[in-house]
Amino acid sequence: MNIEKELRRNVKELQTQLQRAYERIKVLEEEIHAQNKREFYNDYFSKSKSGMSGWDMMDDPPEYVKKLVDELGKPEDNQ
């Protein structure tokens, strides 16, 4: 009887550890997915390698953006 109790306790403990491991894996996979998503959008929208960013990437920016660029200049011109 004592051995059976100990085995049941060990099984329960192992099941608990396994469940925690699955939960941790799920959290880590979600973090990896979120990080990959952020990196994709940062790479896609930054265009820092080509010197373009933000409104410069648009083929035809809105009229109000064109007016602001004419008045204020591009950000890299102000530095």
Backbone as XML, in Angstrom:
<?xml version="1.0"?>
<chain id="A" units="angstrom">
  <residue number="1" name="MET">
    <atom name="N" x="0.800" y="-1.202" z="0.000"/>
    <atom name="CA" x="0.000" y="0.000" z="0.000"/>
    <atom name="C" x="0.844" y="1.268" z="0.000"/>
  </residue>
  <residue number="2" name="ASN">
    <atom name="N" x="1.875" y="1.262" z="0.788"/>
    <atom name="CA" x="2.729" y="2.429" z="0.886"/>
    <atom name="C" x="3.405" y="2.716" z="-0.456"/>
  </residue>
  <residue number="3" name="ILE">
    <atom name="N" x="3.816" y="1.690" z="-1.160"/>
    <atom name="CA" x="4.468" y="1.844" z="-2.465"/>
    <atom name="C" x="3.477" y="2.409" z="-3.483"/>
  </residue>
  <residue number="4" name="GLU">
    <atom name="N" x="2.248" y="1.925" z="-3.418"/>
    <atom name="CA" x="1.218" y="2.406" z="-4.347"/>
    <atom name="C" x="0.950" y="3.893" z="-4.138"/>
  </residue>
  <residue number="5" name="LYS">
    <atom name="N" x="0.867" y="4.324" z="-2.887"/>
    <atom name="CA" x="0.666" y="5.753" z="-2.589"/>
    <atom name="C" x="1.819" y="6.593" z="-3.140"/>
  </residue>
  <residue number="6" name="GLU">
    <atom name="N" x="3.020" y="6.100" z="-2.898"/>
    <atom name="CA" x="4.206" y="6.834" z="-3.369"/>
    <atom name="C" x="4.233" y="6.927" z="-4.895"/>
  </residue>
  <residue number="7" name="LEU">
    <atom name="N" x="3.871" y="5.840" z="-5.566"/>
    <atom name="CA" x="3.822" y="5.857" z="-7.028"/>
    <atom name="C" x="2.751" y="6.826" z="-7.538"/>
  </residue>
  <residue number="8" name="ARG">
    <atom name="N" x="1.600" y="6.843" z="-6.912"/>
    <atom name="CA" x="0.535" y="7.772" z="-7.304"/>
    <atom name="C" x="0.981" y="9.228" z="-7.111"/>
  </residue>
  <residue number="9" name="ARG">
    <atom name="N" x="1.637" y="9.463" z="-5.986"/>
    <atom name="CA" x="2.141" y="10.815" z="-5.707"/>
    <atom name="C" x="3.182" y="11.228" z="-6.759"/>
  </residue>
  <residue number="10" name="ASN">
    <atom name="N" x="4.066" y="10.305" z="-7.114"/>
    <atom name="CA" x="5.085" y="10.584" z="-8.127"/>
    <atom name="C" x="4.441" y="10.869" z="-9.485"/>
  </residue>
  <residue number="11" name="VAL">
    <atom name="N" x="3.433" y="10.070" z="-9.827"/>
    <atom name="CA" x="2.736" y="10.284" z="-11.104"/>
    <atom name="C" x="2.071" y="11.658" z="-11.105"/>
  </residue>
  <residue number="12" name="LYS">
    <atom name="N" x="1.405" y="11.992" z="-10.020"/>
    <atom name="CA" x="0.732" y="13.293" z="-9.932"/>
    <atom name="C" x="1.749" y="14.439" z="-10.042"/>
  </residue>
  <residue number="13" name="GLU">
    <atom name="N" x="2.870" y="14.289" z="-9.362"/>
    <atom name="CA" x="3.914" y="15.308" z="-9.415"/>
    <atom name="C" x="4.469" y="15.461" z="-10.839"/>
  </residue>
  <residue number="14" name="LEU">
    <atom name="N" x="4.690" y="14.342" z="-11.499"/>
    <atom name="CA" x="5.191" y="14.386" z="-12.880"/>
    <atom name="C" x="4.164" y="15.012" z="-13.826"/>
  </residue>
  <residue number="15" name="GLN">
    <atom name="N" x="2.886" y="14.711" z="-13.612"/>
    <atom name="CA" x="1.846" y="15.316" z="-14.433"/>
    <atom name="C" x="1.806" y="16.829" z="-14.228"/>
  </residue>
  <residue number="16" name="THR">
    <atom name="N" x="1.973" y="17.248" z="-13.006"/>
    <atom name="CA" x="1.996" y="18.679" z="-12.700"/>
    <atom name="C" x="3.190" y="19.348" z="-13.380"/>
  </residue>
  <residue number="17" name="GLN">
    <atom name="N" x="4.348" y="18.740" z="-13.311"/>
    <atom name="CA" x="5.537" y="19.287" z="-13.964"/>
    <atom name="C" x="5.349" y="19.351" z="-15.478"/>
  </residue>
  <residue number="18" name="LEU">
    <atom name="N" x="4.748" y="18.303" z="-16.033"/>
    <atom name="CA" x="4.505" y="18.274" z="-17.471"/>
    <atom name="C" x="3.540" y="19.381" z="-17.889"/>
  </residue>
  <residue number="19" name="GLN">
    <atom name="N" x="2.498" y="19.580" z="-17.097"/>
    <atom name="CA" x="1.532" y="20.642" z="-17.396"/>
    <atom name="C" x="2.205" y="22.012" z="-17.336"/>
  </residue>
  <residue number="20" name="ARG">
    <atom name="N" x="3.036" y="22.249" z="-16.331"/>
    <atom name="CA" x="3.771" y="23.522" z="-16.235"/>
    <atom name="C" x="4.702" y="23.706" z="-17.429"/>
  </residue>
  <residue number="21" name="ALA">
    <atom name="N" x="5.331" y="22.614" z="-17.846"/>
    <atom name="CA" x="6.233" y="22.694" z="-19.007"/>
    <atom name="C" x="5.453" y="23.051" z="-20.272"/>
  </residue>
  <residue number="22" name="TYR">
    <atom name="N" x="4.282" y="22.441" z="-20.472"/>
    <atom name="CA" x="3.446" y="22.784" z="-21.629"/>
    <atom name="C" x="3.029" y="24.254" z="-21.595"/>
  </residue>
  <residue number="23" name="GLU">
    <atom name="N" x="2.644" y="24.734" z="-20.416"/>
    <atom name="CA" x="2.245" y="26.144" z="-20.285"/>
    <atom name="C" x="3.416" y="27.071" z="-20.598"/>
  </residue>
  <residue number="24" name="ARG">
    <atom name="N" x="4.595" y="26.718" z="-20.112"/>
    <atom name="CA" x="5.789" y="27.538" z="-20.361"/>
    <atom name="C" x="6.141" y="27.530" z="-21.852"/>
  </residue>
  <residue number="25" name="ILE">
    <atom name="N" x="6.034" y="26.371" z="-22.488"/>
    <atom name="CA" x="6.308" y="26.277" z="-23.930"/>
    <atom name="C" x="5.331" y="27.158" z="-24.701"/>
  </residue>
  <residue number="26" name="LYS">
    <atom name="N" x="4.062" y="27.139" z="-24.302"/>
    <atom name="CA" x="3.062" y="27.958" z="-24.974"/>
    <atom name="C" x="3.396" y="29.447" z="-24.845"/>
  </residue>
  <residue number="27" name="VAL">
    <atom name="N" x="3.772" y="29.873" z="-23.647"/>
    <atom name="CA" x="4.137" y="31.277" z="-23.430"/>
    <atom name="C" x="5.350" y="31.650" z="-24.284"/>
  </residue>
  <residue number="28" name="LEU">
    <atom name="N" x="6.361" y="30.781" z="-24.301"/>
    <atom name="CA" x="7.564" y="31.070" z="-25.079"/>
    <atom name="C" x="7.269" y="31.115" z="-26.579"/>
  </residue>
  <residue number="29" name="GLU">
    <atom name="N" x="6.408" y="30.216" z="-27.059"/>
    <atom name="CA" x="6.038" y="30.248" z="-28.475"/>
    <atom name="C" x="5.299" y="31.534" z="-28.822"/>
  </residue>
  <residue number="30" name="GLU">
    <atom name="N" x="4.420" y="31.991" z="-27.930"/>
    <atom name="CA" x="3.709" y="33.247" z="-28.158"/>
    <atom name="C" x="4.680" y="34.425" z="-28.175"/>
  </residue>
  <residue number="31" name="GLU">
    <atom name="N" x="5.663" y="34.413" z="-27.271"/>
    <atom name="CA" x="6.661" y="35.483" z="-27.254"/>
    <atom name="C" x="7.495" y="35.474" z="-28.529"/>
  </residue>
  <residue number="32" name="ILE">
    <atom name="N" x="7.879" y="34.295" z="-28.988"/>
    <atom name="CA" x="8.651" y="34.184" z="-30.229"/>
    <atom name="C" x="7.827" y="34.689" z="-31.404"/>
  </residue>
  <residue number="33" name="HIS">
    <atom name="N" x="6.557" y="34.301" z="-31.449"/>
    <atom name="CA" x="5.684" y="34.746" z="-32.531"/>
    <atom name="C" x="5.538" y="36.270" z="-32.519"/>
  </residue>
  <residue number="34" name="ALA">
    <atom name="N" x="5.326" y="36.837" z="-31.345"/>
    <atom name="CA" x="5.185" y="38.290" z="-31.235"/>
    <atom name="C" x="6.477" y="38.996" z="-31.652"/>
  </residue>
  <residue number="35" name="GLN">
    <atom name="N" x="7.613" y="38.468" z="-31.232"/>
    <atom name="CA" x="8.898" y="39.065" z="-31.597"/>
    <atom name="C" x="9.127" y="38.985" z="-33.108"/>
  </residue>
  <residue number="36" name="ASN">
    <atom name="N" x="8.839" y="37.829" z="-33.710"/>
    <atom name="CA" x="8.996" y="37.693" z="-35.157"/>
    <atom name="C" x="8.085" y="38.647" z="-35.901"/>
  </residue>
  <residue number="37" name="LYS">
    <atom name="N" x="6.877" y="38.823" z="-35.397"/>
    <atom name="CA" x="5.922" y="39.735" z="-36.018"/>
    <atom name="C" x="6.445" y="41.178" z="-35.933"/>
  </residue>
  <residue number="38" name="ARG">
    <atom name="N" x="6.944" y="41.566" z="-34.749"/>
    <atom name="CA" x="7.503" y="42.920" z="-34.589"/>
    <atom name="C" x="8.686" y="43.129" z="-35.528"/>
  </residue>
  <residue number="39" name="GLU">
    <atom name="N" x="9.579" y="42.150" z="-35.590"/>
    <atom name="CA" x="10.751" y="42.280" z="-36.460"/>
    <atom name="C" x="10.347" y="42.380" z="-37.928"/>
  </residue>
  <residue number="40" name="PHE">
    <atom name="N" x="9.351" y="41.596" z="-38.326"/>
    <atom name="CA" x="8.884" y="41.655" z="-39.714"/>
    <atom name="C" x="8.366" y="43.043" z="-40.035"/>
  </residue>
  <residue number="41" name="TYR">
    <atom name="N" x="7.484" y="43.572" z="-39.180"/>
    <atom name="CA" x="6.917" y="44.891" z="-39.464"/>
    <atom name="C" x="7.972" y="45.983" z="-39.354"/>
  </residue>
  <residue number="42" name="ASN">
    <atom name="N" x="8.889" y="45.856" z="-38.404"/>
    <atom name="CA" x="9.957" y="46.854" z="-38.303"/>
    <atom name="C" x="10.824" y="46.839" z="-39.554"/>
  </residue>
  <residue number="43" name="ASP">
    <atom name="N" x="11.190" y="45.650" z="-40.019"/>
    <atom name="CA" x="12.001" y="45.547" z="-41.228"/>
    <atom name="C" x="11.232" y="46.034" z="-42.446"/>
  </residue>
  <residue number="44" name="TYR">
    <atom name="N" x="9.962" y="45.653" z="-42.517"/>
    <atom name="CA" x="9.165" y="45.995" z="-43.693"/>
    <atom name="C" x="8.923" y="47.496" z="-43.794"/>
  </residue>
  <residue number="45" name="PHE">
    <atom name="N" x="8.619" y="48.136" z="-42.659"/>
    <atom name="CA" x="8.239" y="49.538" z="-42.700"/>
    <atom name="C" x="9.394" y="50.502" z="-42.475"/>
  </residue>
  <residue number="46" name="SER">
    <atom name="N" x="10.491" y="50.050" z="-41.927"/>
    <atom name="CA" x="11.563" y="50.996" z="-41.619"/>
    <atom name="C" x="12.310" y="51.430" z="-42.867"/>
  </residue>
  <residue number="47" name="LYS">
    <atom name="N" x="12.655" y="50.496" z="-43.727"/>
    <atom name="CA" x="13.405" y="50.798" z="-44.953"/>
    <atom name="C" x="14.635" y="51.652" z="-44.639"/>
  </residue>
  <residue number="48" name="SER">
    <atom name="N" x="15.211" y="51.449" z="-43.458"/>
    <atom name="CA" x="16.341" y="52.274" z="-43.042"/>
    <atom name="C" x="17.558" y="52.044" z="-43.929"/>
  </residue>
  <residue number="49" name="LYS">
    <atom name="N" x="17.670" y="50.871" z="-44.527"/>
    <atom name="CA" x="18.828" y="50.588" z="-45.369"/>
    <atom name="C" x="18.814" y="51.432" z="-46.636"/>
  </residue>
  <residue number="50" name="SER">
    <atom name="N" x="17.606" y="51.765" z="-47.110"/>
    <atom name="CA" x="17.517" y="52.553" z="-48.337"/>
    <atom name="C" x="17.410" y="54.044" z="-48.046"/>
  </residue>
  <residue number="51" name="GLY">
    <atom name="N" x="17.392" y="54.403" z="-46.771"/>
    <atom name="CA" x="17.306" y="55.817" z="-46.416"/>
    <atom name="C" x="15.885" y="56.343" z="-46.434"/>
  </residue>
  <residue number="52" name="MET">
    <atom name="N" x="14.919" y="55.472" z="-46.603"/>
    <atom name="CA" x="13.530" y="55.903" z="-46.643"/>
    <atom name="C" x="12.830" y="55.445" z="-45.378"/>
  </residue>
  <residue number="53" name="SER">
    <atom name="N" x="11.869" y="56.226" z="-44.947"/>
    <atom name="CA" x="11.059" y="55.817" z="-43.810"/>
    <atom name="C" x="9.738" y="56.568" z="-43.853"/>
  </residue>
  <residue number="54" name="GLY">
    <atom name="N" x="8.771" y="56.048" z="-43.137"/>
    <atom name="CA" x="7.498" y="56.738" z="-42.965"/>
    <atom name="C" x="6.806" y="57.099" z="-44.254"/>
  </residue>
  <residue number="55" name="TRP">
    <atom name="N" x="6.478" y="58.392" z="-44.389"/>
    <atom name="CA" x="5.717" y="58.865" z="-45.548"/>
    <atom name="C" x="6.520" y="58.769" z="-46.836"/>
  </residue>
  <residue number="56" name="ASP">
    <atom name="N" x="7.845" y="58.737" z="-46.742"/>
    <atom name="CA" x="8.668" y="58.619" z="-47.944"/>
    <atom name="C" x="8.403" y="57.323" z="-48.691"/>
  </residue>
  <residue number="57" name="MET">
    <atom name="N" x="7.959" y="56.294" z="-47.979"/>
    <atom name="CA" x="7.732" y="55.013" z="-48.616"/>
    <atom name="C" x="6.448" y="54.996" z="-49.445"/>
  </residue>
  <residue number="58" name="MET">
    <atom name="N" x="5.559" y="55.929" z="-49.184"/>
    <atom name="CA" x="4.288" y="55.936" z="-49.913"/>
    <atom name="C" x="4.508" y="56.451" z="-51.332"/>
  </residue>
  <residue number="59" name="ASP">
    <atom name="N" x="3.835" y="55.818" z="-52.282"/>
    <atom name="CA" x="3.940" y="56.260" z="-53.668"/>
    <atom name="C" x="3.372" y="57.657" z="-53.838"/>
  </residue>
  <residue number="60" name="ASP">
    <atom name="N" x="2.230" y="57.902" z="-53.239"/>
    <atom name="CA" x="1.580" y="59.199" z="-53.354"/>
    <atom name="C" x="1.032" y="59.586" z="-51.982"/>
  </residue>
  <residue number="61" name="PRO">
    <atom name="N" x="1.841" y="60.279" z="-51.164"/>
    <atom name="CA" x="1.381" y="60.634" z="-49.819"/>
    <atom name="C" x="0.217" y="61.616" z="-49.884"/>
  </residue>
  <residue number="62" name="PRO">
    <atom name="N" x="-0.578" y="61.698" z="-48.831"/>
    <atom name="CA" x="-1.696" y="62.643" z="-48.803"/>
    <atom name="C" x="-1.211" y="64.080" z="-48.992"/>
  </residue>
  <residue number="63" name="GLU">
    <atom name="N" x="-2.110" y="64.907" z="-49.458"/>
    <atom name="CA" x="-1.776" y="66.304" z="-49.764"/>
    <atom name="C" x="-1.247" y="67.046" z="-48.532"/>
  </residue>
  <residue number="64" name="TYR">
    <atom name="N" x="-1.876" y="66.808" z="-47.363"/>
    <atom name="CA" x="-1.427" y="67.513" z="-46.166"/>
    <atom name="C" x="0.007" y="67.132" z="-45.798"/>
  </residue>
  <residue number="65" name="VAL">
    <atom name="N" x="0.422" y="65.927" z="-46.122"/>
    <atom name="CA" x="1.796" y="65.524" z="-45.840"/>
    <atom name="C" x="2.748" y="66.242" z="-46.789"/>
  </residue>
  <residue number="66" name="LYS">
    <atom name="N" x="2.358" y="66.357" z="-48.038"/>
    <atom name="CA" x="3.196" y="67.077" z="-49.007"/>
    <atom name="C" x="3.396" y="68.527" z="-48.570"/>
  </residue>
  <residue number="67" name="LYS">
    <atom name="N" x="2.317" y="69.162" z="-48.093"/>
    <atom name="CA" x="2.422" y="70.563" z="-47.638"/>
    <atom name="C" x="3.365" y="70.687" z="-46.440"/>
  </residue>
  <residue number="68" name="LEU">
    <atom name="N" x="3.237" y="69.751" z="-45.493"/>
    <atom name="CA" x="4.112" y="69.798" z="-44.326"/>
    <atom name="C" x="5.570" y="69.581" z="-44.704"/>
  </residue>
  <residue number="69" name="VAL">
    <atom name="N" x="5.821" y="68.685" z="-45.626"/>
    <atom name="CA" x="7.194" y="68.434" z="-46.059"/>
    <atom name="C" x="7.754" y="69.674" z="-46.736"/>
  </residue>
  <residue number="70" name="ASP">
    <atom name="N" x="6.923" y="70.355" z="-47.543"/>
    <atom name="CA" x="7.372" y="71.581" z="-48.194"/>
    <atom name="C" x="7.682" y="72.664" z="-47.169"/>
  </residue>
  <residue number="71" name="GLU">
    <atom name="N" x="6.841" y="72.779" z="-46.140"/>
    <atom name="CA" x="7.034" y="73.826" z="-45.124"/>
    <atom name="C" x="8.205" y="73.511" z="-44.189"/>
  </residue>
  <residue number="72" name="LEU">
    <atom name="N" x="8.256" y="72.278" z="-43.713"/>
    <atom name="CA" x="9.222" y="71.928" z="-42.674"/>
    <atom name="C" x="10.468" y="71.217" z="-43.190"/>
  </residue>
  <residue number="73" name="GLY">
    <atom name="N" x="10.388" y="70.646" z="-44.344"/>
    <atom name="CA" x="11.499" y="69.859" z="-44.853"/>
    <atom name="C" x="11.446" y="68.449" z="-44.323"/>
  </residue>
  <residue number="74" name="LYS">
    <atom name="N" x="12.228" y="67.586" z="-44.911"/>
    <atom name="CA" x="12.273" y="66.192" z="-44.467"/>
    <atom name="C" x="13.056" y="66.102" z="-43.165"/>
  </residue>
  <residue number="75" name="PRO">
    <atom name="N" x="12.761" y="65.085" z="-42.337"/>
    <atom name="CA" x="13.454" y="64.957" z="-41.040"/>
    <atom name="C" x="14.972" y="64.889" z="-41.173"/>
  </residue>
  <residue number="76" name="GLU">
    <atom name="N" x="15.476" y="64.202" z="-42.187"/>
    <atom name="CA" x="16.924" y="64.093" z="-42.300"/>
    <atom name="C" x="17.563" y="65.425" z="-42.701"/>
  </residue>
  <residue number="77" name="ASP">
    <atom name="N" x="16.759" y="66.338" z="-43.321"/>
    <atom name="CA" x="17.280" y="67.664" z="-43.665"/>
    <atom name="C" x="17.434" y="68.539" z="-42.425"/>
  </residue>
  <residue number="78" name="ASN">
    <atom name="N" x="16.645" y="68.271" z="-41.377"/>
    <atom name="CA" x="16.648" y="69.095" z="-40.171"/>
    <atom name="C" x="17.734" y="68.706" z="-39.186"/>
  </residue>
  <residue number="79" name="GLN">
    <atom name="N" x="18.438" y="67.646" z="-39.426"/>
    <atom name="CA" x="19.427" y="67.190" z="-38.446"/>
    <atom name="C" x="20.751" y="67.865" z="-38.625"/>
  </residue>
</chain>
